[in-house]
């Protein structure tokens, strides 16, 4: 049993994404707004109000710790 090799066109087609095709689609949507299908809204992810979201950076946290170490009287 021999394994068939794929040609360059087939290899490109499998995970290939065309930015020029995206741009052409965006331009078409701008010139044909009535024909553009409605897009579903992104899903809403509820966040608890009593918790602070964990979105701070480690470098910001380290800078905050250094500042508090250097300025203990200004807390």
Phi and psi restraints in degrees (range 20) as a CNS / XPLOR table:
assign (resid 1 and name C) (resid 2 and name N)
       (resid 2 and name CA) (resid 2 and name C) 1.0 -103.4 20.0 2
assign (resid 2 and name N) (resid 2 and name CA)
       (resid 2 and name C) (resid 3 and name N) 1.0 145.3 20.0 2
assign (resid 2 and name C) (resid 3 and name N)
       (resid 3 and name CA) (resid 3 and name C) 1.0 -92.4 20.0 2
assign (resid 3 and name N) (resid 3 and name CA)
       (resid 3 and name C) (resid 4 and name N) 1.0 127.9 20.0 2
assign (resid 3 and name C) (resid 4 and name N)
       (resid 4 and name CA) (resid 4 and name C) 1.0 -79.5 20.0 2
assign (resid 4 and name N) (resid 4 and name CA)
       (resid 4 and name C) (resid 5 and name N) 1.0 137.4 20.0 2
assign (resid 4 and name C) (resid 5 and name N)
       (resid 5 and name CA) (resid 5 and name C) 1.0 -86.1 20.0 2
assign (resid 5 and name N) (resid 5 and name CA)
       (resid 5 and name C) (resid 6 and name N) 1.0 146.6 20.0 2
assign (resid 5 and name C) (resid 6 and name N)
       (resid 6 and name CA) (resid 6 and name C) 1.0 -87.4 20.0 2
assign (resid 6 and name N) (resid 6 and name CA)
       (resid 6 and name C) (resid 7 and name N) 1.0 146.9 20.0 2
assign (resid 6 and name C) (resid 7 and name N)
       (resid 7 and name CA) (resid 7 and name C) 1.0 -79.1 20.0 2
assign (resid 7 and name N) (resid 7 and name CA)
       (resid 7 and name C) (resid 8 and name N) 1.0 168.2 20.0 2
assign (resid 7 and name C) (resid 8 and name N)
       (resid 8 and name CA) (resid 8 and name C) 1.0 -61.6 20.0 2
assign (resid 8 and name N) (resid 8 and name CA)
       (resid 8 and name C) (resid 9 and name N) 1.0 -31.9 20.0 2
assign (resid 8 and name C) (resid 9 and name N)
       (resid 9 and name CA) (resid 9 and name C) 1.0 -67.7 20.0 2
assign (resid 9 and name N) (resid 9 and name CA)
       (resid 9 and name C) (resid 10 and name N) 1.0 -41.5 20.0 2
assign (resid 9 and name C) (resid 10 and name N)
       (resid 10 and name CA) (resid 10 and name C) 1.0 -69.2 20.0 2
assign (resid 10 and name N) (resid 10 and name CA)
       (resid 10 and name C) (resid 11 and name N) 1.0 -37.9 20.0 2
assign (resid 10 and name C) (resid 11 and name N)
       (resid 11 and name CA) (resid 11 and name C) 1.0 -64.2 20.0 2
assign (resid 11 and name N) (resid 11 and name CA)
       (resid 11 and name C) (resid 12 and name N) 1.0 -41.0 20.0 2
assign (resid 11 and name C) (resid 12 and name N)
       (resid 12 and name CA) (resid 12 and name C) 1.0 -67.9 20.0 2
assign (resid 12 and name N) (resid 12 and name CA)
       (resid 12 and name C) (resid 13 and name N) 1.0 -37.2 20.0 2
assign (resid 12 and name C) (resid 13 and name N)
       (resid 13 and name CA) (resid 13 and name C) 1.0 -68.6 20.0 2
assign (resid 13 and name N) (resid 13 and name CA)
       (resid 13 and name C) (resid 14 and name N) 1.0 -24.9 20.0 2
assign (resid 13 and name C) (resid 14 and name N)
       (resid 14 and name CA) (resid 14 and name C) 1.0 -73.6 20.0 2
assign (resid 14 and name N) (resid 14 and name CA)
       (resid 14 and name C) (resid 15 and name N) 1.0 -19.8 20.0 2
assign (resid 14 and name C) (resid 15 and name N)
       (resid 15 and name CA) (resid 15 and name C) 1.0 -153.9 20.0 2
assign (resid 15 and name N) (resid 15 and name CA)
       (resid 15 and name C) (resid 16 and name N) 1.0 20.5 20.0 2
assign (resid 15 and name C) (resid 16 and name N)
       (resid 16 and name CA) (resid 16 and name C) 1.0 -90.5 20.0 2
assign (resid 16 and name N) (resid 16 and name CA)
       (resid 16 and name C) (resid 17 and name N) 1.0 137.3 20.0 2
assign (resid 16 and name C) (resid 17 and name N)
       (resid 17 and name CA) (resid 17 and name C) 1.0 -127.8 20.0 2
assign (resid 17 and name N) (resid 17 and name CA)
       (resid 17 and name C) (resid 18 and name N) 1.0 127.9 20.0 2
assign (resid 17 and name C) (resid 18 and name N)
       (resid 18 and name CA) (resid 18 and name C) 1.0 -96.8 20.0 2
assign (resid 18 and name N) (resid 18 and name CA)
       (resid 18 and name C) (resid 19 and name N) 1.0 117.6 20.0 2
assign (resid 18 and name C) (resid 19 and name N)
       (resid 19 and name CA) (resid 19 and name C) 1.0 -71.7 20.0 2
assign (resid 19 and name N) (resid 19 and name CA)
       (resid 19 and name C) (resid 20 and name N) 1.0 -32.1 20.0 2
assign (resid 19 and name C) (resid 20 and name N)
       (resid 20 and name CA) (resid 20 and name C) 1.0 -68.3 20.0 2
assign (resid 20 and name N) (resid 20 and name CA)
       (resid 20 and name C) (resid 21 and name N) 1.0 -33.8 20.0 2
assign (resid 20 and name C) (resid 21 and name N)
       (resid 21 and name CA) (resid 21 and name C) 1.0 -66.9 20.0 2
assign (resid 21 and name N) (resid 21 and name CA)
       (resid 21 and name C) (resid 22 and name N) 1.0 -38.9 20.0 2
assign (resid 21 and name C) (resid 22 and name N)
       (resid 22 and name CA) (resid 22 and name C) 1.0 -62.0 20.0 2
assign (resid 22 and name N) (resid 22 and name CA)
       (resid 22 and name C) (resid 23 and name N) 1.0 -43.7 20.0 2
assign (resid 22 and name C) (resid 23 and name N)
       (resid 23 and name CA) (resid 23 and name C) 1.0 -65.2 20.0 2
assign (resid 23 and name N) (resid 23 and name CA)
       (resid 23 and name C) (resid 24 and name N) 1.0 -41.2 20.0 2
assign (resid 23 and name C) (resid 24 and name N)
       (resid 24 and name CA) (resid 24 and name C) 1.0 -63.4 20.0 2
assign (resid 24 and name N) (resid 24 and name CA)
       (resid 24 and name C) (resid 25 and name N) 1.0 -39.4 20.0 2
assign (resid 24 and name C) (resid 25 and name N)
       (resid 25 and name CA) (resid 25 and name C) 1.0 -64.6 20.0 2
assign (resid 25 and name N) (resid 25 and name CA)
       (resid 25 and name C) (resid 26 and name N) 1.0 -39.4 20.0 2
assign (resid 25 and name C) (resid 26 and name N)
       (resid 26 and name CA) (resid 26 and name C) 1.0 -66.1 20.0 2
assign (resid 26 and name N) (resid 26 and name CA)
       (resid 26 and name C) (resid 27 and name N) 1.0 -42.3 20.0 2
assign (resid 26 and name C) (resid 27 and name N)
       (resid 27 and name CA) (resid 27 and name C) 1.0 -64.1 20.0 2
assign (resid 27 and name N) (resid 27 and name CA)
       (resid 27 and name C) (resid 28 and name N) 1.0 -41.2 20.0 2
assign (resid 27 and name C) (resid 28 and name N)
       (resid 28 and name CA) (resid 28 and name C) 1.0 -62.1 20.0 2
assign (resid 28 and name N) (resid 28 and name CA)
       (resid 28 and name C) (resid 29 and name N) 1.0 -41.2 20.0 2
assign (resid 28 and name C) (resid 29 and name N)
       (resid 29 and name CA) (resid 29 and name C) 1.0 -64.0 20.0 2
assign (resid 29 and name N) (resid 29 and name CA)
       (resid 29 and name C) (resid 30 and name N) 1.0 -33.8 20.0 2
assign (resid 29 and name C) (resid 30 and name N)
       (resid 30 and name CA) (resid 30 and name C) 1.0 -71.4 20.0 2
assign (resid 30 and name N) (resid 30 and name CA)
       (resid 30 and name C) (resid 31 and name N) 1.0 -35.8 20.0 2
assign (resid 30 and name C) (resid 31 and name N)
       (resid 31 and name CA) (resid 31 and name C) 1.0 -87.0 20.0 2
assign (resid 31 and name N) (resid 31 and name CA)
       (resid 31 and name C) (resid 32 and name N) 1.0 -15.3 20.0 2
assign (resid 31 and name C) (resid 32 and name N)
       (resid 32 and name CA) (resid 32 and name C) 1.0 -128.8 20.0 2
assign (resid 32 and name N) (resid 32 and name CA)
       (resid 32 and name C) (resid 33 and name N) 1.0 63.8 20.0 2
assign (resid 32 and name C) (resid 33 and name N)
       (resid 33 and name CA) (resid 33 and name C) 1.0 -64.9 20.0 2
assign (resid 33 and name N) (resid 33 and name CA)
       (resid 33 and name C) (resid 34 and name N) 1.0 -28.3 20.0 2
assign (resid 33 and name C) (resid 34 and name N)
       (resid 34 and name CA) (resid 34 and name C) 1.0 -73.5 20.0 2
assign (resid 34 and name N) (resid 34 and name CA)
       (resid 34 and name C) (resid 35 and name N) 1.0 -23.9 20.0 2
assign (resid 34 and name C) (resid 35 and name N)
       (resid 35 and name CA) (resid 35 and name C) 1.0 -94.5 20.0 2
assign (resid 35 and name N) (resid 35 and name CA)
       (resid 35 and name C) (resid 36 and name N) 1.0 -5.4 20.0 2
assign (resid 35 and name C) (resid 36 and name N)
       (resid 36 and name CA) (resid 36 and name C) 1.0 -76.0 20.0 2
assign (resid 36 and name N) (resid 36 and name CA)
       (resid 36 and name C) (resid 37 and name N) 1.0 122.3 20.0 2
assign (resid 36 and name C) (resid 37 and name N)
       (resid 37 and name CA) (resid 37 and name C) 1.0 -68.4 20.0 2
assign (resid 37 and name N) (resid 37 and name CA)
       (resid 37 and name C) (resid 38 and name N) 1.0 149.0 20.0 2
assign (resid 37 and name C) (resid 38 and name N)
       (resid 38 and name CA) (resid 38 and name C) 1.0 -67.8 20.0 2
assign (resid 38 and name N) (resid 38 and name CA)
       (resid 38 and name C) (resid 39 and name N) 1.0 141.6 20.0 2
assign (resid 38 and name C) (resid 39 and name N)
       (resid 39 and name CA) (resid 39 and name C) 1.0 -100.0 20.0 2
assign (resid 39 and name N) (resid 39 and name CA)
       (resid 39 and name C) (resid 40 and name N) 1.0 139.9 20.0 2
assign (resid 39 and name C) (resid 40 and name N)
       (resid 40 and name CA) (resid 40 and name C) 1.0 -68.3 20.0 2
assign (resid 40 and name N) (resid 40 and name CA)
       (resid 40 and name C) (resid 41 and name N) 1.0 145.4 20.0 2
assign (resid 40 and name C) (resid 41 and name N)
       (resid 41 and name CA) (resid 41 and name C) 1.0 -68.4 20.0 2
assign (resid 41 and name N) (resid 41 and name CA)
       (resid 41 and name C) (resid 42 and name N) 1.0 154.9 20.0 2
assign (resid 41 and name C) (resid 42 and name N)
       (resid 42 and name CA) (resid 42 and name C) 1.0 -65.5 20.0 2
assign (resid 42 and name N) (resid 42 and name CA)
       (resid 42 and name C) (resid 43 and name N) 1.0 151.6 20.0 2
assign (resid 42 and name C) (resid 43 and name N)
       (resid 43 and name CA) (resid 43 and name C) 1.0 -65.6 20.0 2
assign (resid 43 and name N) (resid 43 and name CA)
       (resid 43 and name C) (resid 44 and name N) 1.0 142.5 20.0 2
assign (resid 43 and name C) (resid 44 and name N)
       (resid 44 and name CA) (resid 44 and name C) 1.0 -90.6 20.0 2
assign (resid 44 and name N) (resid 44 and name CA)
       (resid 44 and name C) (resid 45 and name N) 1.0 127.5 20.0 2
assign (resid 44 and name C) (resid 45 and name N)
       (resid 45 and name CA) (resid 45 and name C) 1.0 -107.2 20.0 2
assign (resid 45 and name N) (resid 45 and name CA)
       (resid 45 and name C) (resid 46 and name N) 1.0 109.0 20.0 2
assign (resid 45 and name C) (resid 46 and name N)
       (resid 46 and name CA) (resid 46 and name C) 1.0 -68.2 20.0 2
assign (resid 46 and name N) (resid 46 and name CA)
       (resid 46 and name C) (resid 47 and name N) 1.0 139.2 20.0 2
assign (resid 46 and name C) (resid 47 and name N)
       (resid 47 and name CA) (resid 47 and name C) 1.0 -116.4 20.0 2
assign (resid 47 and name N) (resid 47 and name CA)
       (resid 47 and name C) (resid 48 and name N) 1.0 135.9 20.0 2
assign (resid 47 and name C) (resid 48 and name N)
       (resid 48 and name CA) (resid 48 and name C) 1.0 -62.6 20.0 2
assign (resid 48 and name N) (resid 48 and name CA)
       (resid 48 and name C) (resid 49 and name N) 1.0 137.2 20.0 2
assign (resid 48 and name C) (resid 49 and name N)
       (resid 49 and name CA) (resid 49 and name C) 1.0 -74.0 20.0 2
assign (resid 49 and name N) (resid 49 and name CA)
       (resid 49 and name C) (resid 50 and name N) 1.0 -24.8 20.0 2
assign (resid 49 and name C) (resid 50 and name N)
       (resid 50 and name CA) (resid 50 and name C) 1.0 -86.1 20.0 2
assign (resid 50 and name N) (resid 50 and name CA)
       (resid 50 and name C) (resid 51 and name N) 1.0 -2.8 20.0 2
assign (resid 50 and name C) (resid 51 and name N)
       (resid 51 and name CA) (resid 51 and name C) 1.0 -115.4 20.0 2
assign (resid 51 and name N) (resid 51 and name CA)
       (resid 51 and name C) (resid 52 and name N) 1.0 144.2 20.0 2
assign (resid 51 and name C) (resid 52 and name N)
       (resid 52 and name CA) (resid 52 and name C) 1.0 -86.1 20.0 2
assign (resid 52 and name N) (resid 52 and name CA)
       (resid 52 and name C) (resid 53 and name N) 1.0 128.7 20.0 2
assign (resid 52 and name C) (resid 53 and name N)
       (resid 53 and name CA) (resid 53 and name C) 1.0 -61.4 20.0 2
assign (resid 53 and name N) (resid 53 and name CA)
       (resid 53 and name C) (resid 54 and name N) 1.0 143.4 20.0 2
assign (resid 53 and name C) (resid 54 and name N)
       (resid 54 and name CA) (resid 54 and name C) 1.0 -84.8 20.0 2
assign (resid 54 and name N) (resid 54 and name CA)
       (resid 54 and name C) (resid 55 and name N) 1.0 75.2 20.0 2
assign (resid 54 and name C) (resid 55 and name N)
       (resid 55 and name CA) (resid 55 and name C) 1.0 -123.7 20.0 2
assign (resid 55 and name N) (resid 55 and name CA)
       (resid 55 and name C) (resid 56 and name N) 1.0 14.4 20.0 2
assign (resid 55 and name C) (resid 56 and name N)
       (resid 56 and name CA) (resid 56 and name C) 1.0 -84.1 20.0 2
assign (resid 56 and name N) (resid 56 and name CA)
       (resid 56 and name C) (resid 57 and name N) 1.0 159.8 20.0 2
assign (resid 56 and name C) (resid 57 and name N)
       (resid 57 and name CA) (resid 57 and name C) 1.0 -94.2 20.0 2
assign (resid 57 and name N) (resid 57 and name CA)
       (resid 57 and name C) (resid 58 and name N) 1.0 154.3 20.0 2
assign (resid 57 and name C) (resid 58 and name N)
       (resid 58 and name CA) (resid 58 and name C) 1.0 -66.2 20.0 2
assign (resid 58 and name N) (resid 58 and name CA)
       (resid 58 and name C) (resid 59 and name N) 1.0 -34.9 20.0 2
assign (resid 58 and name C) (resid 59 and name N)
       (resid 59 and name CA) (resid 59 and name C) 1.0 -69.5 20.0 2
assign (resid 59 and name N) (resid 59 and name CA)
       (resid 59 and name C) (resid 60 and name N) 1.0 -34.5 20.0 2
assign (resid 59 and name C) (resid 60 and name N)
       (resid 60 and name CA) (resid 60 and name C) 1.0 -67.6 20.0 2
assign (resid 60 and name N) (resid 60 and name CA)
       (resid 60 and name C) (resid 61 and name N) 1.0 -38.3 20.0 2
assign (resid 60 and name C) (resid 61 and name N)
       (resid 61 and name CA) (resid 61 and name C) 1.0 -65.9 20.0 2
assign (resid 61 and name N) (resid 61 and name CA)
       (resid 61 and name C) (resid 62 and name N) 1.0 -41.9 20.0 2
assign (resid 61 and name C) (resid 62 and name N)
       (resid 62 and name CA) (resid 62 and name C) 1.0 -64.4 20.0 2
assign (resid 62 and name N) (resid 62 and name CA)
       (resid 62 and name C) (resid 63 and name N) 1.0 -40.1 20.0 2
assign (resid 62 and name C) (resid 63 and name N)
       (resid 63 and name CA) (resid 63 and name C) 1.0 -64.5 20.0 2
assign (resid 63 and name N) (resid 63 and name CA)
       (resid 63 and name C) (resid 64 and name N) 1.0 -39.0 20.0 2
assign (resid 63 and name C) (resid 64 and name N)
       (resid 64 and name CA) (resid 64 and name C) 1.0 -63.8 20.0 2
assign (resid 64 and name N) (resid 64 and name CA)
       (resid 64 and name C) (resid 65 and name N) 1.0 -42.8 20.0 2
assign (resid 64 and name C) (resid 65 and name N)
       (resid 65 and name CA) (resid 65 and name C) 1.0 -63.9 20.0 2
assign (resid 65 and name N) (resid 65 and name CA)
       (resid 65 and name C) (resid 66 and name N) 1.0 -43.4 20.0 2
assign (resid 65 and name C) (resid 66 and name N)
       (resid 66 and name CA) (resid 66 and name C) 1.0 -61.7 20.0 2
assign (resid 66 and name N) (resid 66 and name CA)
       (resid 66 and name C) (resid 67 and name N) 1.0 -42.3 20.0 2
assign (resid 66 and name C) (resid 67 and name N)
       (resid 67 and name CA) (resid 67 and name C) 1.0 -61.8 20.0 2
assign (resid 67 and name N) (resid 67 and name CA)
       (resid 67 and name C) (resid 68 and name N) 1.0 -43.4 20.0 2
assign (resid 67 and name C) (resid 68 and name N)
       (resid 68 and name CA) (resid 68 and name C) 1.0 -67.7 20.0 2
assign (resid 68 and name N) (resid 68 and name CA)
       (resid 68 and name C) (resid 69 and name N) 1.0 -32.3 20.0 2
assign (resid 68 and name C) (resid 69 and name N)
       (resid 69 and name CA) (resid 69 and name C) 1.0 -69.2 20.0 2
assign (resid 69 and name N) (resid 69 and name CA)
       (resid 69 and name C) (resid 70 and name N) 1.0 -37.2 20.0 2
assign (resid 69 and name C) (resid 70 and name N)
       (resid 70 and name CA) (resid 70 and name C) 1.0 -81.8 20.0 2
assign (resid 70 and name N) (resid 70 and name CA)
       (resid 70 and name C) (resid 71 and name N) 1.0 -21.3 20.0 2
assign (resid 70 and name C) (resid 71 and name N)
       (resid 71 and name CA) (resid 71 and name C) 1.0 -129.9 20.0 2
assign (resid 71 and name N) (resid 71 and name CA)
       (resid 71 and name C) (resid 72 and name N) 1.0 66.5 20.0 2
assign (resid 71 and name C) (resid 72 and name N)
       (resid 72 and name CA) (resid 72 and name C) 1.0 -67.5 20.0 2
assign (resid 72 and name N) (resid 72 and name CA)
       (resid 72 and name C) (resid 73 and name N) 1.0 -24.1 20.0 2
assign (resid 72 and name C) (resid 73 and name N)
       (resid 73 and name CA) (resid 73 and name C) 1.0 -82.1 20.0 2
assign (resid 73 and name N) (resid 73 and name CA)
       (resid 73 and name C) (resid 74 and name N) 1.0 -13.6 20.0 2
assign (resid 73 and name C) (resid 74 and name N)
       (resid 74 and name CA) (resid 74 and name C) 1.0 -98.7 20.0 2
assign (resid 74 and name N) (resid 74 and name CA)
       (resid 74 and name C) (resid 75 and name N) 1.0 20.8 20.0 2
